[in-house]
Amino acid sequence: MKKFIARFVCVLLVMLPLASCSVYMASKQPEKKDLSVLQAGSDRGHVIAELGTPVYTEATDSGRMDLYKFVQGYSKSAKAGRALFHGAADVVTLGLWEAIGTPLEGMSDGTEVVLEVYYDREDKVERVKSVSGEEALKGYAVPEGVKSPKELSNKEKSGA
């Protein structure tokens, strides 16, 4: 019986480092970007500070256009809650949860978003066009002036 308990403890000690992958992955998911910097009139410097350096910049008649590509992640509370859940599930299932939790966290790595941000000559936001990743904007306080490609095509069809 003592050998069985000793082996069981050894197996648990070996599995312990493996049983925290989903917890680590949940806590290291990308942060949620503050899209309120896209409000009309916001300074270009604030947009760059929040979204990062644009991948492309082009001069326009009225100022410039920056193309931003970023991953819209999760709030700190959502990440903490997921990590806590994975940790509890690991304890309850003696680490077996990792077979499900790790692939789940691997798939839940945020949404890639591509936005075109148009500025006036004073580098203030004029308007924003969503190129891709609209699902990351749903349920979020989307700034006025952000148009999805679908909305833009409907507007062009109606002749407005």
Secondary structure, 3 states (H helix, E strand, C coil): CHHHHHHHHHHHHHHHHHCCHHHHHHHCCCECCCHHHHCCCCEHHHHHHHHCCCCEEEECCCCEEEEEEEEECECHHHHHHHHHHHHHHHHHCCCCCHHHHHHHHHHCCCEEEEEEEEECCCCEEEEEEEEECHHHCCCCCCCCCEECHHHHHHHHHHCC
